[in-house]
Amino acid sequence: MPRQPSHPARRVRETVLAAPEVVQVKASTFKDTCLQLLDDVRDRRIEIVVTKHGKPVARVVPADVEAPSSRGFMRGTVIAYGDIVSPDFESWGDLG
């Protein structure tokens, strides 16, 4: 049986990642208006998802968007449940 935390969960720090506006476009529409859509991606900083038969097949994002760093990309997402270092003798019971 999993141990219930003695302290209520609290978020240590919360980060908000700026998500771009996502626009879904049919492949036929993308084909007809490709240059205008590429200008919109650059100028309005939007993301375009191109679909065929309702299923996503490609994603167009601004060229200077970088992938998150592998170092520290989860910073601010930890939930603390009190002391995680000290031993918890209660959950082991009397072993002696």
C-alpha positions in Angstrom: 0.0 0.0 0.0 1.6 3.4 -1.0 2.3 5.8 1.8 0.1 8.8 2.0 2.1 12.1 2.3 1.9 13.7 5.7 2.1 17.1 4.2 -0.1 18.5 1.5 1.5 18.7 -1.9 2.8 22.1 -2.8 4.3 23.2 -6.1 7.9 24.4 -5.6 7.9 26.7 -8.6 5.7 26.7 -11.7 7.0 27.7 -15.2 4.8 28.8 -18.0 6.0 28.0 -21.4 4.9 30.4 -24.0 2.9 28.3 -26.5 2.5 29.7 -30.0 -0.8 29.9 -31.7 -1.5 26.7 -33.6 -3.4 26.8 -36.8 -4.5 23.6 -38.6 -4.6 23.8 -42.4 -5.7 21.2 -44.9 -3.0 20.2 -47.3 -4.9 21.5 -50.3 -5.3 24.9 -48.6 -1.6 24.9 -47.7 -0.7 24.2 -51.3 -2.8 27.1 -52.6 -1.6 29.7 -50.0 1.8 28.4 -49.0 3.7 31.7 -49.4 1.2 33.7 -47.4 1.1 31.0 -44.7 4.9 31.1 -44.5 4.8 34.9 -44.1 2.2 34.4 -41.3 4.5 31.9 -39.5 7.4 34.4 -39.7 5.5 37.6 -38.8 2.8 36.4 -36.4 5.0 33.7 -34.8 2.3 31.0 -35.3 2.7 27.3 -35.8 0.9 25.6 -38.7 -0.1 21.9 -38.6 -0.8 20.6 -42.1 -3.4 17.8 -42.3 -4.4 15.2 -44.8 -7.8 13.6 -44.3 -8.0 15.2 -40.9 -4.7 13.7 -39.7 -1.6 15.8 -39.0 1.3 15.2 -41.5 3.6 18.2 -41.0 4.3 21.1 -38.8 5.6 24.5 -39.8 7.3 26.6 -37.1 9.4 29.8 -37.2 13.0 29.1 -38.2 14.5 30.7 -35.1 12.5 28.6 -32.6 15.0 26.5 -30.6 14.3 23.2 -28.9 14.4 23.3 -25.1 17.8 22.7 -23.6 18.3 19.2 -22.3 19.8 20.8 -19.2 17.2 22.3 -16.9 14.1 21.9 -19.2 12.1 20.5 -16.3 13.0 23.3 -13.9 10.1 24.4 -11.9 8.0 21.3 -12.4 8.8 19.4 -9.1 6.1 18.8 -6.5 7.5 18.6 -2.9 6.0 16.3 -0.3 7.9 17.3 2.8 11.1 15.6 3.9 12.4 13.2 1.3 15.8 12.5 2.9 15.0 11.2 6.4 14.0 7.6 6.9 10.4 6.7 7.3 10.2 4.1 10.1 6.4 4.2 10.3 5.9 2.6 7.0 8.3 -0.3 7.8 6.7 -1.2 11.1 8.5 -3.1 13.8 11.1 -5.3 12.1 13.1 -6.2 15.3 
